[in-house]
Amino acid sequence: MKKNIIRAVRFGHVRLCGVSIFLFFMFFASAIARAEVVDRIVAVVNDSIITLSELNAAASSALDTIAGPEKKDAKKIIELKARILDGLIEQKLVKQAADKAGIEVSEREIDNAVEDVRRGNNMTQDRLLLALAQSGLTFRAYREQLKEQIRQVKFIGKEFRSKISVEDSEIEEYYRQNKDDFFSPASYRINLIFIPVGTKSADKVKAVEAGIAGGADFKGLATAYSQGAAVASGGDMGWLKPGEISNIIETAALKLKPGGTSGAVSAAEGTYFVKLVDIKTKQARTYEEVKESIRERLYKKAMEGRFGFWLTEWKKSAHIEIRL
């Protein structure tokens, strides 16, 4: 449940960029974990401080991602904490810059963020409140965290997005140099009959086998015997991409030629019959199809570069004191 809450959020009209991902992780990590040690200052960032409890909270969440012997490796833990502290320092610097720029966040924007979290994790309001309570966080504090998070992302957008433009000539050049990256995936279309394990299932399997052997219409057999998906349309599953259906069905389908029908395919849950209607090999996508996705890719790259440069320079001019 806790991990679900930490998922990235789309904030209404606020568009997120790759360079701000560290803000999301650090913010939620510090909100969720609770430290049980006596506090002290571990870093001073201009007129702000970072406490040991903040660092331990963030580190505690990050340590959950480490498995095996490495979790007890003192050197790795020290290195991890150093990286996390650096991230917290960057977070403080961005916060201070957002304060200076006078960035504001409306209650409506916070409401939208909360709704996105609930919808993205398929949670009711009560489930969200319960998850927050289990994490030691009140709903009011959670909204404050979201407010600060949105404010910082808005600052990054204001400072850098408007100053970056990607020309069509750049997009065209990128497309020419990276054509191999722009192929539509292979896809295939099948009709499916599924007979679950149960009473008289063996008789139904035999009936379908006899029907296929006798040249009966596959869709008609699906309508008569299938208890799987798309029975009303004769088991037509539509166009599928690799990985969109269970491996056992996909494997059976891709062994066939268009128009071919498999024999009975046994699985733990029952028996399948597959008809491969058609198959499309991967095809190169046109420039117009991928133009905007390339523009966004180039924009993000430029954004990351500008933000990284800004942050490096901001650090040089800031008073940063480490007290680990």
C-alpha positions in Angstrom: 0.0 0.0 0.0 2.8 2.4 1.0 4.6 1.8 -2.3 1.5 2.6 -4.3 1.1 6.0 -2.7 4.7 6.9 -3.8 3.8 6.5 -7.4 4.3 9.5 -9.7 1.4 11.9 -9.9 0.0 13.9 -12.8 -0.9 17.3 -11.3 -3.8 18.6 -13.4 -2.2 21.3 -15.6 1.2 20.9 -14.1 3.4 18.8 -16.4 6.2 16.8 -14.8 9.6 16.4 -16.3 12.3 13.8 -15.8 14.6 16.2 -13.9 12.1 16.6 -11.1 11.7 12.9 -10.3 14.2 13.1 -7.4 11.8 15.6 -5.8 9.0 13.1 -5.8 11.0 10.3 -4.4 12.7 12.3 -1.6 9.5 14.1 -0.6 7.4 11.0 -0.2 10.2 9.0 1.3 10.6 11.5 4.1 6.9 11.7 4.6 6.3 8.0 5.0 9.2 6.7 7.2 9.6 7.7 10.8 12.9 8.0 12.7 13.3 7.0 16.2 16.6 8.7 17.1 17.4 12.0 18.8 17.5 14.7 16.2 20.5 16.7 15.2 21.4 18.9 12.3 23.3 17.0 9.5 23.4 19.8 6.9 22.8 23.5 6.6 21.6 24.9 3.3 21.7 28.7 3.4 19.0 29.5 6.0 17.5 26.0 6.1 18.6 22.9 7.9 18.3 19.1 7.3 18.0 17.0 10.4 19.1 13.5 11.1 15.5 12.3 11.3 14.9 13.6 7.8 17.9 11.8 6.4 17.1 8.6 8.2 13.5 8.7 7.1 14.6 9.0 3.4 17.3 6.4 3.9 14.9 4.0 5.5 12.6 4.0 2.5 15.5 3.6 0.1 17.0 0.7 2.1 13.7 -1.2 1.5 14.8 -1.5 -2.2 18.1 -3.2 -1.2 18.0 -6.9 -0.8 20.4 -9.6 0.4 23.8 -9.1 2.1 24.1 -5.6 0.7 21.4 -4.5 3.2 24.0 -5.0 6.0 27.0 -3.6 4.1 28.0 -0.6 6.2 30.0 1.0 3.3 27.1 0.8 0.9 24.7 2.2 3.5 27.1 5.2 4.1 27.3 5.8 0.3 23.5 5.5 0.0 23.0 8.1 2.8 25.5 10.4 1.2 23.6 10.3 -2.1 20.3 10.8 -0.3 21.7 13.7 1.7 22.8 15.3 -1.6 19.3 14.9 -2.9 17.8 16.5 0.2 20.2 19.4 -0.3 19.1 19.8 -3.9 15.5 19.7 -2.7 16.1 22.5 -0.2 17.8 24.6 -2.9 14.9 24.2 -5.3 12.5 25.1 -2.5 14.4 28.2 -1.6 14.4 29.2 -5.3 10.6 28.6 -5.5 10.1 30.8 -2.4 12.1 33.6 -3.9 10.2 33.3 -7.2 6.9 33.6 -5.3 5.4 30.4 -6.8 1.9 29.8 -5.5 -0.3 26.7 -5.5 -4.1 26.8 -5.3 -6.3 24.4 -3.2 -7.8 23.2 -6.5 -4.4 22.0 -7.7 -3.9 20.1 -4.5 -7.4 18.6 -4.8 -6.5 17.5 -8.3 -3.3 15.9 -7.1 -5.0 14.0 -4.4 -7.6 12.8 -6.9 -4.9 11.7 -9.3 -3.3 9.6 -6.5 -6.6 8.0 -5.6 -7.5 7.3 -9.2 -4.1 6.1 -10.2 -4.0 3.6 -7.4 -7.7 2.7 -7.6 -8.3 3.8 -4.0 -11.3 5.2 -2.2 -10.9 8.2 0.1 -11.2 6.0 3.1 -8.5 3.6 1.8 -6.2 6.6 1.2 -6.7 7.9 4.7 -6.0 4.5 6.1 -2.8 4.1 4.1 -1.7 7.5 5.3 -2.5 6.7 8.9 -0.5 3.5 8.7 2.4 5.6 7.4 2.2 8.0 10.3 0.9 10.9 8.1 -2.2 12.9 8.6 -4.3 14.0 5.6 -3.6 17.6 6.3 0.2 17.0 6.4 -0.1 15.0 3.2 -1.8 17.9 1.5 1.0 20.2 2.6 3.5 17.8 1.2 1.7 17.7 -2.1 1.4 21.5 -2.1 5.2 21.9 -1.7 5.8 19.3 -4.3 3.6 20.9 -6.9 5.1 24.3 -6.1 8.6 23.1 -6.8 7.6 21.4 -10.1 5.8 24.7 -11.1 9.0 26.6 -10.4 11.1 24.2 -12.6 8.5 24.6 -15.4 8.5 28.4 -15.1 12.3 28.7 -15.0 13.1 26.3 -17.8 10.2 25.2 -19.9 9.5 28.6 -21.4 13.2 29.1 -22.3 13.5 25.8 -24.3 12.3 25.4 -27.9 12.8 22.5 -30.2 12.9 23.3 -33.9 11.4 21.1 -36.6 14.9 20.8 -38.1 16.2 19.2 -34.9 13.3 16.8 -34.9 13.9 15.8 -38.6 17.6 15.3 -38.0 16.9 13.1 -34.9 14.4 11.0 -36.9 16.9 10.5 -39.7 19.6 9.4 -37.4 17.5 7.1 -35.3 15.0 5.6 -37.7 15.6 2.1 -36.2 14.0 3.3 -32.9 10.7 4.1 -34.6 8.9 0.9 -35.6 5.4 0.0 -34.7 5.4 -3.4 -32.9 4.3 -6.6 -34.5 0.7 -7.5 -33.8 -1.7 -10.3 -34.4 -5.4 -11.0 -34.3 -6.9 -14.1 -32.9 -10.3 -15.8 -32.1 -10.3 -17.7 -28.9 -12.4 -20.5 -27.4 -11.9 -21.2 -23.7 -13.5 -24.1 -21.8 -12.8 -24.0 -18.0 -12.1 -27.0 -15.9 -15.4 -28.3 -14.6 -18.4 -30.5 -15.1 -18.7 -31.8 -18.7 -15.6 -29.8 -19.8 -14.1 -32.9 -21.4 -17.3 -33.4 -23.5 -17.2 -29.7 -24.6 -13.5 -30.1 -25.6 -14.4 -33.1 -27.7 -17.3 -31.3 -29.3 -15.0 -28.3 -30.3 -12.3 -30.7 -31.6 -14.9 -32.5 -33.7 -16.3 -29.2 -35.0 -12.9 -27.9 -36.1 -12.0 -31.3 -37.7 -15.3 -31.1 -39.6 -14.7 -27.6 -40.9 -17.2 -25.8 -38.7 -17.1 -22.0 -38.3 -14.7 -21.2 -35.5 -16.7 -18.2 -34.3 -19.8 -20.3 -34.3 -18.1 -22.9 -32.1 -16.9 -20.0 -29.8 -20.4 -18.7 -29.4 -21.7 -22.2 -28.6 -19.0 -23.5 -26.3 -16.6 -20.8 -25.1 -16.8 -19.4 -21.6 -14.0 -16.9 -22.2 -13.7 -13.4 -23.4 -15.6 -11.9 -26.3 -18.1 -14.7 -26.6 -20.6 -12.4 -28.2 -18.2 -11.7 -31.1 -17.2 -15.3 -31.6 -14.1 -15.1 -29.4 -12.6 -12.2 -31.5 -9.8 -10.8 -29.3 -8.9 -8.0 -31.7 -5.4 -6.9 -32.5 -2.9 -7.8 -29.8 0.7 -6.9 -29.2 3.3 -9.3 -27.8 2.9 -9.7 -24.1 -0.8 -8.5 -24.0 -2.2 -12.0 -23.5 -1.0 -15.1 -21.6 2.2 -16.6 -22.9 0.5 -20.0 -23.4 -2.1 -18.5 -25.8 0.4 -16.3 -27.6 2.8 -19.1 -28.1 0.1 -21.2 -29.7 -1.1 -18.4 -31.9 2.3 -17.5 -33.2 3.0 -21.0 -34.3 0.1 -20.8 -36.7 -0.2 -19.3 -40.2 -3.0 -16.8 -40.8 -6.3 -18.7 -40.9 -4.8 -21.7 -39.0 -6.3 -23.2 -35.9 -4.6 -24.8 -33.0 -5.5 -28.1 -31.4 -6.5 -28.2 -27.7 -4.1 -26.1 -25.6 -4.2 -27.3 -22.0 -3.7 -24.9 -19.1 -4.3 -25.1 -15.3 -7.5 -23.2 -15.7 -8.9 -25.0 -18.6 -8.5 -25.6 -22.3 -8.0 -23.1 -25.1 -8.5 -23.3 -28.9 -6.8 -20.5 -30.9 -7.4 -19.3 -34.4 -4.9 -16.9 -35.9 -6.9 -14.5 -38.1 -4.0 -12.3 -39.3 -0.6 -11.0 -38.3 1.3 -7.8 -38.9 5.1 -7.5 -38.8 6.6 -4.5 -37.3 6.7 -1.5 -39.6 8.6 1.8 -39.7 6.5 4.7 -38.4 6.4 7.8 -40.5 8.0 11.1 -39.4 4.5 12.7 -38.9 3.5 9.8 -36.5 6.5 10.3 -34.3 7.2 14.0 -34.6 5.7 15.1 -31.3 7.1 12.2 -29.3 10.6 13.2 -30.6 9.9 16.8 -29.8 9.1 15.8 -26.2 12.2 13.6 -26.0 14.5 16.4 -27.2 12.7 18.8 -24.9 13.3 16.6 -21.8 16.9 16.2 -22.7 17.4 20.0 -23.0 15.4 20.5 -19.7 17.6 18.0 -17.9 20.8 19.8 -19.2 19.6 23.2 -18.2 18.3 22.2 -14.8 21.5 20.3 -14.1 23.6 23.3 -15.0 21.4 25.6 -13.0 21.6 23.3 -9.9 25.4 23.1 -10.2 25.7 26.9 -10.3 23.2 27.3 -7.5 25.2 25.0 -5.3 28.4 27.0 -5.9 26.8 30.2 -4.7 24.9 28.6 -1.8 26.2 28.2 1.8 26.2 24.4 2.3 27.6 22.8 5.4 27.7 19.1 5.9 27.7 17.8 9.5 27.5 14.1 9.1 
